């Protein structure tokens, strides 16, 4: 199934997107080398193991390694195509593109005529253009693409991922993709790469529009979650069960209200809208407000926890069970997780004993480890039995099996509607 012109691919960044992408491409018989700066990650992958939680990924990765189609290293090597899937954090009001720039510097010396470079990392509009300028400055012997000029030695495009954790392998193959080349020829070259493993529709545009498309998709989700979160705040003030209200409202054929929660996490929805706000601060008013609504939700949850501790604390230090640390259900991803931020804050108070439950990780994060009043228990029934205050932060599947009779006499703070 491999393309006649793309026989080898170098994937930079072996995280939640890079590793599945590398493994899927390698499963099509293409030679793939995955690059990561962490030596322990490289060693694990080369043994056919994975360092993240994603259904069926380990089997695909192991088979690709065993077949000799996938290997990992800490430095990039010559290839026909390069895919950059590194983090783009948001700091001090702007996107931190240091990892993208480092990736560009690392592959520039390896580029040859006919190569393709694809940026997948979520990025502000104009990032792909700046990547081209950076690589062109390092390789004056090669001609890089520019708008309106199809003549180039190296093709460059932007193609954002749009997959759901827990369904990554399926959605990498089946979802449609947006491909934004610097030129039409660059888009065509990128299409050639994605057709190796994508069954979904490939929608072609320019790089800047593709960059904005990724941000727009996540901002749309953020705005809709903010509506649900704000609705939950209003309903609490009015004494209305928000979960019942949303269920009833969603019977309307043109209404689909999302579910409220303790905030919004993950590297995408919690971060990407800020890229738009930073690019157009005076115009992105609704997007900014939605971010502020969602970012404020953890403080409201913390207020409920403090009140519960104060009420229970009259008889001594109460035990608080925090159910879930991940940013969403049934994943191990803690990035930008409001649940983890809440746990860290409660641990900092020092006025209670804390039991942490997180079925998808095997040890406490560094920010919670080593605190004598914080411990992690695997047995969920034991967690429930020992706690006086139970805080549902993430609706992991095992928590839905907790028997309601086991909750009698306990203070319940349910941010996910599991017990409502």
N, C-alpha and C positions, 0 to 999 in steps of 0.2 A: 504493500500500500504506500510505500515511501515515494516521494516525488523524485523524478529523474534528476532534478537539479539540486535538491536539498537532501543530502545523504547523511549530514551530521549537524547536530544542534548543540549549542552551548547555552545552558540555562543558568543565569546568575541569580542566586537567592533560592534556597531550598526550604522555604517556609510553607505556609498553608496553601499557597497558590503555586509556587515554583516547583515543589516536589511532586504534587499530583500531575502538573503539566509535563514535567520531565518524564515521569513514569508512563503516562499515557502515550506520549510521542514514542518513547522507547518500545512500548508494546506493539507499535506498528512496524517494528523492524528497523527504525532509524537509529543510528549511533548517537547517543546522548551523553554528554558530560555535564553533570550538575555541579555548580560551584557554591560553596558556602564558607564563610570566614571561620566558622566554628569547627575545629578539628574533630570534636566528639560527634557532631552531626555527620560529617563526612565518613568517619569510621563506621558509624552505625549503618548508614545507607549502603556502604560497600559490603556489609555483611547481610544485606537484604532485609534490614530492619528499618523501622521508621521512628521518628521522634515526636510525632504529633498524632492526635486521635482523629481518624477519618475512616468510616466504614469501607472495607475492602481494599484500602490503599496498600496495606502491607503485602497482601498477596500479589497485587499488580507489580509493586516495586521489587519484591523478592524474585518474581519470575523474570522481570527485565534484567536484573543483575545476574541471575543464573544463566540467562541466555547470552550474556555478554553485550547487551545493547545499552546498558546503563551503568555508569560508574560516577563516583563523586570525587572532587578534589577541592583544594583551597584556592587554586589559581586557575584562571580561564586558559583555554587552549584553542588553537586554530579550529575553525568550524565553518560550515557553509552559512549558518544562521545563528544569530545571538539573540536570546530573549532575556530581558532585564525584568526581574520580578522581586525587587528589593523594597524595603519599607520606605515610606515617606511620611514621617511623623509631623505633627503640627506643634510648633513651639513659638511662644512669644508673638502670636498673631500672624504667623506665616508658615508655609510649608518648609520643612527641612529637607532639602534635596541633596544632602551630603552623600547619601548612599547611591543615589542615581549618578551623581558626578563621579564618585569613586568607581562605579561600574563602567562608566564611559572611559575613564582613564585606563582601566585595566584591560579593556578590549581593543582600544585604539591601536596599540602597536601590533596587534594580531590581524587586523583587517586586511582583506585582499580584494582585488577587483571581482565584482559579482556577489559579494557578501550582502546579507540582509541583517539589519539590526531592528529589533522590535522592542519598544518600551511598553510593559504591561502595568507598571506601578502606577497607582492612582496619583495624578499630578495636576497642578494648576495649568490652565491654558498657556501655551507657549513653552512648556518644558521640553517637548520634543525638538522644537526649533533650537533651544539652547543646547541640547545634547548634540545636535548636528554641529553647531558652532564650536563646541568643545572638542569634538573628535576631529573636525576639519583643521583646527589650529594645531593639533598634534600630528596630523598626517597630511601635510601640504602636497604630498606626492599623489594623493587620491582626490578625485572629484566627488564632492558630496552633493546631495540634492538640494534644490531651492525651488520655491513655487514658480511655476511657469517655465521651468527648464527641465526637460525630461532626461537630458544627458547627464549621467552620473555613473561613478564606479561602484558606489556603495548605496544600497537602498535603505531607507529609514522610514519606520511607521510607528504609529501608536495604536495599540489594541488592548483595551481594558478588559479585565476579567469581570464576569457577572455570574458568580456561582454562590450557592448556598452551602455553608458548612453543614456536613452531614450528608450532602448529596453531590459533593464536588465531582466525583468520577463520572456520574451520570450527566451532570450539567455541563461539564467541560466538553463533552461529546455532542450533546443534544441541543444546547442553547444556541440561539443566534448570537453573532458577534458583530461588533462595530470595528471596522478597520479604517484607520485614518493615515494615509500615506502623505509624506511631504509632497509627492507628485502622484499622478495617476499610475505611473510605472511602479512606484514604490508600493502602492496599494495592491497592484497586481502581483508583485513579488510576495507580499505578505499573505495574500490569498492562497498562494501556492503552498506556503507553510501551514496555514490553518486547515487547508483541505486534507492534510495528512491525517488529521484526527477529528475534525469537526463535521458533524452531519447537519448542524443547524445552518440557517441562512447567514451569509456573510454580507453585511451592509457596508458599502464603501462610502467614505466621506474624506474630508481633510483632517489633518492631525489635530488642529486646534478644536474643531467641532467634536472629534472623538474624545478628546480630553474633557471637554465640557459635558459631554453626554454622560460619562461615568459619574461626574459630580452631581449632575442633575438627577440621575436615577436614585442616588442615595439621599439627596436633599428632599426629593419627593417623599421618600419613606420617612425621613425625619420629621417633616412637616405633619404628616398624617399621624405619626406616633405622638407628636406634641399635642395634637388635638385630643387624642385619647387620654394622655396624661393630664392635660388641663381639665378635661371633662371629669376625671376621677377626683380632682381636687374640688371642683364645684359640687359634685355629688356628695362628697364627704361633708361639706359645709351644710348641704341641704338635707342630709339624712337619707340619701338615696343609694341603693346598692348599684354601683356603676356596672358591675358585671351583668346583672339582670337587665339593666337599661340598654347596654350595648347589644346584648342578645336580641332584645325586642326590636331595637331600632334597625338591626341588620336584616330583619325580615322584609324591610322595604326593598323592592327590587333594584333600586339605584343607590343604596346606602351600604357601605362596607367599612365600618369603623374598626380600626385595629385594636389590639389589646394594650391597656396601660401596664406599667411596670415600675420598677424602682429607678428608672433612668434608661439611658441608651448607651450601649457599649459596642465593642468591636472596633477594628481599625477603619472600617468604612463609614457607617452611618454616623458614628459619633465624631468623626473627624472631617470627612469630605465637605460638608456644607460650609465649614469655616474657610475652605479654599475659595469658595464663591464669594463669601463675605469679604475676604481679604482682597479679592480682585475687584470688587465693586461695592465698597462699604456703604455708600449712600443709597444705592439702589436695592440692595438685598435685604430689605427691612423684614419681610415675613420670614425669610430663611434665618436671619439672625435671631428673631424673637423665638422661633421654634427651637433653636439650639439652646437659648436661655431657659426656656420652659423645661426642656429635657435635662439640662445640666443642673437645674435646681431641684429636681425630684428626689435625689438622694438625701438632701437636707430635710425634706419633709418626712422621709422614712426614719432618719436618725432621730427626729423629734419624737416620733412615736416610740422608738426603742428607749430613749431616755426617760420618757414618761412611764413606760412599763417598768423599767429598772427602779425608778424612784418609788413606785407603788409597792413593788415586791421587796425593795431593799430595806424596809422597816424591820424585817425579821432576819437580816443578814445579807451577805452577798448572794444575789440570785444567779442562777445559771442560765445563760442565754445560748440557744442553739441557732446558728446561722446556717440555713440550708441553701447551699450553692454559692460558688464564687465565680463561675464562668460568666461571660457576657450574655449568653443565651443558653437555651435548654439543650442538653445532650451533646455538648462539645467540651473540650478541655481548654479552650481559648480564653485567656484572662485579659487580653488586651483591652484597655479602656473600660474595663468592667465596672459598672456602678456597684455591683454586689461586692467585689473586692474592695473598692473604695470605702463602702459602708463598713465592712469588716475591719479594715485598718483603723477607721475612726473610732469604732466601738472599743477596739483593743487598746487604743490610746487613752481612753477614759480611765481605765483601771478600777472601775467600780462594780465589776461583775466577773464571774467565771464564764469563759466562752468555749463552746464546743462548735467546731467547724465541721460541716459535712460537705464533701464535694466528690461525688462518685467517679469523676473522670480524671482525677489526679491522685498521685500516691503519696504526696507529702505537702506540707504547708508551704506556701510561697515565702520567699525570704523576708518579706515585709511583716509576716506574722510569726515566723519561726523564732524559737528562742525565748518567747514570752511565757513566763511560768503560768499565767492565768489563761493561756490559749492552747488548746489541744485539738487534734483532729481524730475523729472516730470514723471507722468504716461502716460499722453496723448501724443502719438507720434506725432500727427499733431501739437500740441502746441509746442513740442520740435523743430520740423522742422521750424515752423513759427518764433520762437524767435531767432534762431541761425543764425549767419553770416557764421560760419565755421562748416561744418558737417563732422565728422570723423566716418566712418563705421568700427567698430572694430570687431563686431560679427554679423554674418548674421542670426540673429534670424528671424523666419518666419514673424512676423509682419512688419519687416523693408522692406521686399520685396514688400509690398503693398503701400509703399510711392509713391505718384504720381510724375512723373518726372517734371511736370509743377511747382510743389511746390519748386523745387530746383533751379529755375532760379535766377541768381544773387548772388548765394551763392558759397563759396569756398568748393569744395568737395575733401575729402581725403578718397579714397575707398580702404581699405586693403583686401577686400573679393571679389571684382569683381561684386558686386550687381548692380552697376550703369554703368558698362562697356559695 
